[in-house]
Amino acid sequence: MYQINLIGEEYCSCGSVMKCEAEHIHKSCEDDNGHSIEVLKILICLTCNKLTVILYETWVSAYEEEMYGYENNPQQRDLHDLYREYTKTVLLAPKINLDPCIPEPIAQIIYEAQLVLGKSARASFILCRAVLEEICNDFDIPSKNTNKKGFIQLHDRLKLLVEKEKISDDLNQIIGGIKELGNEGAHSGHVIFSEKVQNKDAENLLELVNYIVERLYVDKYRQEEAKKGLAQLKNKILPP
Ligand SMILES: [Zn+2]
């Protein structure tokens, strides 16, 4: 049996580092050209104690196998693992710990985007765009023209949202960027998209979405709480 050390630590959706609890390595699809290796890892989070299951897959050519004799020489494999690319599919992950003040429909789409990360960067990109649509819904930005038939494009809905909620320029730019990238996921051809976009990019885009949601909901909530707290203190100590 192979020994595989995939390089790099894995992180839980809560942000903490995870430790590998169990690993199963499986060799399959063997033919004259080589074979694929599937590695199934069960990881446990050192902070929240929840499980994550990840499947890694890679292809080993017959040439490599012959050249380095991996089967009898695990150290060689470790060495070459440094350069080997694995596709990574998250089969199970705890829900991202979103603040409870984030509306449920938005939190749900973010969770779905997180779940498909490893399987399809494109699906995750499209879901990130869907989060923006859901934010518009939550702030009661219309999705249809009232006088004319037809839908209002996301681009225009976001403009209305920015005006209504007085969203700052820096945040507006990030929202616009997510929309553009999400469009790329929705409209560009398969070959072009898969050449340009890796799973890691989808992970980074989702982080931006999380940032937006934090700013729009969590910051606002804390600001309101701070205002209330200050009013109470002033009332008590410095009555008018
Ligand atoms: Zn965790």
Boltz pocket constraint, residues with backbone or C-beta under 6 A from the ligand:
constraints:
  - pocket:
      binder: B
      contacts: [[A, 12], [A, 13], [A, 14], [A, 15], [A, 16], [A, 45], [A, 46], [A, 47], [A, 48], [A, 49], [A, 50]]
      max_distance: 6.0
